[in-house]
Amino acid sequence: MANFDNIIDRRNTGSMKWDECPAPDVLPLWVADMDFPTAPCVQEAVMRRATHGCYGYTLVPDAYYAAIIDWFATRHGWNISRNEILYTIGVVPAIAATLKAVCQTGDNVVLLTPVYNIFFNLVRNAGCQAVEVPLLFSADDRRTLHYAIDWEALADALALEKTTVLLLCNPHNPVGRIWTADELSRIARLCAAHGVTLVSDEIHNELAAPHLTYTPLGRVMADGMASADTPRYVVCASPSKSFNTAGLQNAFLVVADADLRRRIDRAINLNEVCDVNPFGIEATIAAYTEGGEWLDELRHYLWDNYQFVRDELLRGFPDIAVADLQATYLMWVDCRAICERKGVDDKVLANELLENGKVWLCAGLDYGKAGAGFLRINLACPRATLREAVLRLIRELKIKN
């Protein structure tokens, strides 16, 4: 049984999350990596490879592709063919290569916002324009926010003459939605109707709440959709978020359309993001062949963390609401009432929490205009760390209130 309560000091290890903190007493709940060691099977695989001592140019072995294929077939009912998989060093480079392969300068890329902030950088760096389609949301009587797609607005955005790509996040960062098979089918039909390529970032796919499962876009595309309703699509994924191995630089794309796959493969090579990290290969094989039990324990721990923070915040503040966390370890908190009373935006609020409360959160506006008034909290840390961070957060918000 994994001990997720164990606190590991990550300071002075080159950790972006910890070593970019502006003061040593700051607790960082911002960037999306975890303060847990990866699964023991992954650690053992990496150390076993390290003892070899030779770390030269590396090929991607058949065992890598077999591990991916078996994992997704067994856990998610998605049957992937070997020839559909492209190797790359990360999901962000994978999306960058895809945009380069599909888009022309000045094209529109549609985003369902609020959404992962790096999407905006990717669109801009591709010479394209981001078209934001804000998600709809409402609160229930338990002050839980439920997000949904504005289908009319999405259809209008996809119908724009220069729209070539819909960049989707499934599960969605930061609002925590798992898109259903029906929603994914409807998105796909709209994209097909307007000749738009559907690109799905599924890096958070293994982090569904323990009572839920994620639906791969690729499985929906393969499950009997008529060819006329099936757009060209790309799925980008990696075990890095779920197994905390981002530093090992490993990801893959699944592209069913052969011509699109060739174009993306060429873009990956033009971008020079295809060098193989031998440790990332071994980590992926171990995670996907031996890491399932550890992952399920992690999901339960993260869910308990979410319930703890949600209960504390809702108890302390009658006008705060939190998004229904179906997946990811990122909690989306509605602080609009606090911002309104203070006469500040969420960026100012987040900065005050950092400077005075010594807790580092992400401002909602980082995720697009639809994130105004929200904060994002990374829940992936030991309970004691999270408890101290929540105490600081509540204390500072009460002062602000």
C-alpha positions in Angstrom: 0.0 0.0 0.0 1.4 3.4 -1.0 2.0 6.0 1.7 0.8 9.3 0.2 1.0 10.9 3.6 4.8 10.8 3.6 6.3 14.3 3.1 9.3 14.5 0.8 11.4 17.7 0.8 11.6 18.7 -2.8 13.4 22.0 -2.2 16.8 22.4 -3.9 16.2 19.6 -6.3 15.5 21.8 -9.3 11.7 21.4 -8.8 9.9 24.1 -10.7 7.0 23.8 -8.3 9.2 24.4 -5.2 12.4 26.1 -6.2 10.5 28.9 -8.0 8.8 29.9 -4.7 9.6 33.5 -3.9 10.2 32.7 -0.2 11.2 29.5 1.6 8.0 29.4 3.7 5.6 29.4 0.7 3.5 26.3 0.1 3.1 25.9 -3.7 -0.2 24.6 -4.9 0.1 26.0 -8.4 1.8 24.0 -11.3 0.3 20.6 -12.0 2.8 18.1 -10.7 2.5 16.0 -7.6 4.5 15.9 -4.3 4.3 12.1 -4.3 7.1 9.8 -5.5 6.0 7.8 -8.6 4.9 4.2 -8.4 7.5 1.8 -7.0 7.4 -0.2 -10.2 8.4 2.9 -12.2 11.2 3.8 -9.7 12.5 0.3 -10.0 12.4 0.3 -13.8 14.3 3.6 -14.0 16.9 2.5 -11.5 17.4 -0.8 -13.2 18.0 1.1 -16.5 20.3 3.5 -14.8 22.6 0.7 -13.5 23.4 -0.2 -17.1 25.6 2.9 -17.3 25.2 3.6 -21.0 22.7 6.2 -21.9 23.3 6.7 -25.6 20.9 7.1 -28.5 17.8 5.0 -27.9 15.2 3.3 -30.0 11.6 2.9 -29.1 11.1 -0.8 -28.4 8.0 -2.8 -29.4 7.3 -3.3 -25.7 6.6 0.4 -25.4 3.8 0.3 -28.0 2.5 -3.0 -26.6 2.2 -1.5 -23.1 0.2 1.5 -24.5 -2.1 -0.7 -26.5 -2.8 -3.2 -23.8 -3.3 -0.5 -21.1 -5.9 1.4 -23.1 -7.7 -1.8 -24.3 -7.9 -3.2 -20.8 -8.7 -0.1 -18.7 -10.6 2.0 -21.2 -12.0 -0.3 -23.9 -10.1 1.5 -26.6 -8.4 -0.6 -29.2 -5.4 1.2 -30.7 -3.4 -0.1 -33.7 0.4 0.0 -33.5 0.7 2.1 -36.7 -1.6 4.8 -35.2 0.9 5.7 -32.5 3.5 8.4 -32.8 6.2 8.9 -30.1 7.2 12.4 -28.9 8.7 14.0 -25.8 5.6 15.7 -24.4 2.0 16.5 -24.9 2.7 20.2 -25.4 5.3 19.5 -28.2 2.8 17.0 -29.6 0.1 19.7 -29.9 2.6 22.2 -31.3 3.5 19.8 -34.0 -0.1 19.0 -34.8 -1.0 22.7 -35.1 2.0 23.2 -37.4 0.8 20.2 -39.5 -2.8 21.4 -39.8 -2.9 25.2 -39.6 -1.9 28.1 -41.7 -0.9 31.5 -40.4 -4.0 33.4 -39.3 -6.2 30.3 -38.8 -8.6 30.1 -35.9 -8.2 27.5 -33.2 -11.3 27.1 -31.0 -10.9 26.6 -27.2 -13.5 25.7 -24.6 -12.6 28.1 -21.9 -11.5 28.4 -19.1 -8.8 26.0 -20.3 -5.1 25.0 -19.8 -3.2 28.3 -20.1 -0.5 26.8 -22.3 -3.1 26.3 -25.1 -3.1 30.0 -25.6 0.7 30.0 -26.0 0.5 27.1 -28.5 -2.0 28.8 -30.6 -0.1 32.1 -30.6 3.2 30.4 -31.4 1.5 28.6 -34.4 0.6 32.0 -35.8 -3.1 31.4 -35.2 -5.9 33.1 -33.4 -7.6 31.6 -30.3 -11.4 31.7 -30.5 -12.8 31.3 -26.9 -16.1 29.5 -26.4 -16.9 30.0 -22.7 -18.3 26.9 -21.0 -21.7 27.4 -19.2 -21.9 26.7 -15.5 -24.4 26.7 -12.7 -24.3 26.0 -9.0 -26.5 23.4 -7.2 -27.8 23.8 -3.7 -24.6 22.3 -2.3 -22.6 25.1 -4.0 -21.1 22.7 -6.4 -20.5 24.1 -9.9 -21.5 22.0 -13.0 -20.0 22.9 -16.3 -21.5 22.3 -19.7 -20.8 23.1 -23.4 -22.5 26.0 -25.0 -23.4 24.1 -28.2 -24.8 27.1 -30.1 -21.6 29.1 -29.5 -19.4 26.2 -30.3 -21.2 25.6 -33.6 -20.8 29.3 -34.5 -17.1 29.2 -33.7 -16.5 26.1 -35.8 -18.4 27.6 -38.7 -16.0 30.5 -39.0 -14.3 30.5 -42.3 -10.7 30.4 -40.8 -11.4 27.8 -38.1 -9.3 24.7 -38.7 -8.8 23.1 -35.3 -10.8 22.5 -32.1 -8.3 22.0 -29.3 -10.1 20.0 -26.6 -9.0 19.1 -23.0 -10.4 15.7 -21.9 -10.6 15.5 -19.0 -10.8 19.3 -18.8 -8.2 21.4 -17.0 -9.1 23.4 -15.0 -12.9 22.7 -14.4 -12.4 19.0 -13.9 -15.1 17.7 -16.4 -14.9 14.3 -18.0 -16.7 14.7 -21.3 -19.2 12.0 -21.9 -19.4 9.7 -24.9 -22.5 11.7 -26.1 -20.8 15.0 -25.7 -17.7 13.8 -27.5 -19.9 12.4 -30.3 -21.7 15.7 -30.7 -18.4 17.6 -30.7 -17.1 15.2 -33.4 -20.2 15.6 -35.6 -19.9 19.4 -35.4 -16.2 19.3 -36.3 -16.9 16.9 -39.2 -19.7 19.1 -40.5 -17.3 22.1 -40.8 -14.1 20.3 -41.8 -12.4 21.0 -38.5 -9.7 18.8 -37.1 -10.4 17.7 -33.5 -7.3 17.6 -31.2 -7.8 16.2 -27.7 -5.3 16.7 -24.9 -5.9 13.6 -22.7 -2.9 13.9 -20.3 -5.2 13.9 -17.2 -7.0 10.7 -18.5 -6.0 8.4 -15.6 -7.0 10.9 -12.9 -10.7 10.3 -12.8 -12.4 10.3 -9.4 -12.5 6.8 -8.1 -16.2 6.4 -8.8 -15.9 7.6 -12.4 -14.1 6.6 -15.6 -12.8 8.7 -18.4 -14.0 8.3 -22.0 -11.3 8.3 -24.6 -12.1 10.3 -27.7 -10.6 7.6 -29.8 -12.9 5.0 -28.4 -16.0 7.1 -29.3 -14.6 7.6 -32.8 -14.2 3.8 -33.2 -17.6 2.9 -31.7 -19.8 2.9 -34.8 -19.8 6.6 -35.8 -20.7 7.0 -39.4 -17.7 8.1 -41.5 -19.5 11.3 -42.5 -19.7 12.2 -38.8 -16.1 11.4 -38.0 -13.6 14.3 -38.3 -9.9 13.9 -38.6 -8.8 13.6 -35.0 -5.7 13.4 -32.8 -5.4 12.2 -29.2 -2.3 13.3 -27.2 -1.6 11.4 -24.0 1.2 10.5 -21.6 1.5 8.7 -18.2 3.5 11.7 -17.0 0.6 13.5 -15.2 -0.8 10.4 -13.6 2.5 8.8 -12.5 4.4 12.1 -11.9 7.1 11.5 -14.5 7.0 14.8 -16.5 10.8 15.2 -16.1 11.3 12.0 -18.0 9.9 13.6 -21.2 7.7 11.0 -22.8 4.3 11.2 -24.6 2.5 9.8 -27.6 -0.1 10.7 -30.2 -2.8 8.5 -31.6 -3.7 9.5 -35.2 -6.0 7.2 -37.2 -5.9 9.1 -40.5 -2.7 8.0 -42.3 -2.2 11.3 -44.2 -2.6 13.4 -41.1 -0.3 11.1 -39.2 2.5 11.5 -41.8 2.1 15.3 -41.7 2.3 15.3 -37.9 5.3 12.9 -37.9 7.1 15.3 -40.2 6.3 18.3 -38.0 7.5 16.4 -34.9 10.8 15.8 -36.7 11.0 19.4 -38.0 10.5 20.6 -34.4 13.3 18.1 -33.2 11.0 16.8 -30.4 11.5 13.1 -31.2 14.7 12.2 -29.4 14.1 9.2 -27.1 14.7 9.4 -23.4 15.6 5.8 -22.3 14.3 6.4 -18.8 11.0 7.8 -20.1 10.6 4.6 -22.2 11.2 2.3 -19.2 8.9 4.4 -17.0 6.1 4.2 -19.4 6.3 0.5 -19.9 6.4 -0.1 -16.1 3.5 2.3 -15.4 1.3 0.8 -18.1 2.1 -2.9 -17.2 2.5 -2.8 -13.4 1.2 0.6 -12.1 -2.6 0.1 -12.1 -3.0 -0.8 -8.4 -0.8 2.1 -7.3 -2.8 4.5 -9.6 -6.1 3.4 -8.1 -4.8 4.1 -4.6 -3.7 7.5 -5.7 -7.1 8.3 -7.2 -8.7 7.5 -3.8 -6.2 9.7 -2.0 -6.7 12.6 -4.3 -10.5 12.3 -4.0 -10.2 12.5 -0.2 -8.0 15.6 -0.6 -10.7 17.2 -2.7 -13.5 16.4 -0.2 -11.4 17.8 2.6 -10.6 21.1 0.9 -14.1 21.5 -0.5 -15.7 21.0 3.0 -13.3 23.4 4.7 -13.8 26.2 2.1 -17.6 25.8 2.0 -17.8 25.8 5.8 -15.7 28.9 6.0 -17.2 31.0 3.2 -20.9 31.1 2.4 -20.4 32.7 -1.0 -17.7 30.4 -2.3 -18.5 27.6 -4.7 -16.3 24.8 -6.1 -16.5 22.9 -9.4 -17.6 19.3 -9.4 -14.2 17.5 -9.6 -14.8 14.5 -11.9 -11.1 14.2 -12.9 -7.6 15.8 -12.5 -6.2 16.9 -9.1 -6.9 20.5 -9.8 -9.7 22.2 -7.8 -11.5 25.1 -9.4 -12.9 27.6 -6.8 -15.3 30.4 -7.5 -14.1 33.5 -5.6 -16.0 36.1 -7.6 -17.9 37.4 -4.6 -14.7 38.0 -2.6 -13.1 39.7 -5.6 -16.1 41.9 -6.1 -16.2 43.0 -2.4 -12.5 43.8 -2.5 -12.7 45.5 -5.9 -9.8 43.4 -7.3 -9.5 40.7 -9.9 -8.3 37.1 -9.2 -4.7 37.9 -10.3 -4.5 40.5 -7.5 -6.2 38.1 -5.1 -3.8 35.2 -5.9 -0.8 37.6 -5.5 -2.1 38.7 -2.1 -2.5 35.1 -1.0 1.0 34.4 -2.1 2.6 37.5 -0.5 0.6 37.5 2.8 -0.8 34.0 3.2 2.3 32.3 1.8 0.3 29.9 -0.3 0.7 29.9 -4.1 -2.4 29.3 -6.3 -3.1 29.9 -9.9 -5.3 32.9 -10.9 -8.4 32.1 -13.0 -7.6 34.6 -15.7 -4.6 32.6 -16.6 -7.1 30.2 -18.3 -8.9 32.8 -20.4 -11.5 35.5 -19.8 -14.0 32.8 -18.6 -11.8 32.2 -15.6 -12.2 35.7 -14.1 -12.8 35.5 -10.4 -11.6 31.9 -9.9 -8.6 30.3 -8.4 -7.1 26.9 -9.2 -5.7 24.7 -6.3 -3.4 21.7 -6.9 -4.5 19.0 -4.5 -1.7 16.5 -5.2 0.3 16.7 -2.0 0.3 15.0 1.4 -2.7 15.7 3.6 -0.6 17.5 6.2 0.8 19.9 3.6 -2.7 20.5 2.2 -4.1 21.0 5.7 -1.6 23.7 6.4 -2.1 25.4 3.0 -5.9 25.4 3.6 -5.5 27.0 7.0 -3.3 29.7 5.5 -5.8 30.2 2.6 -8.8 30.5 4.9 -7.1 32.8 7.3 -6.0 35.1 4.6 -9.4 35.1 2.8 -11.2 35.9 6.0 -8.9 38.9 6.4 -9.7 39.9 2.8 -13.4 39.3 3.4 
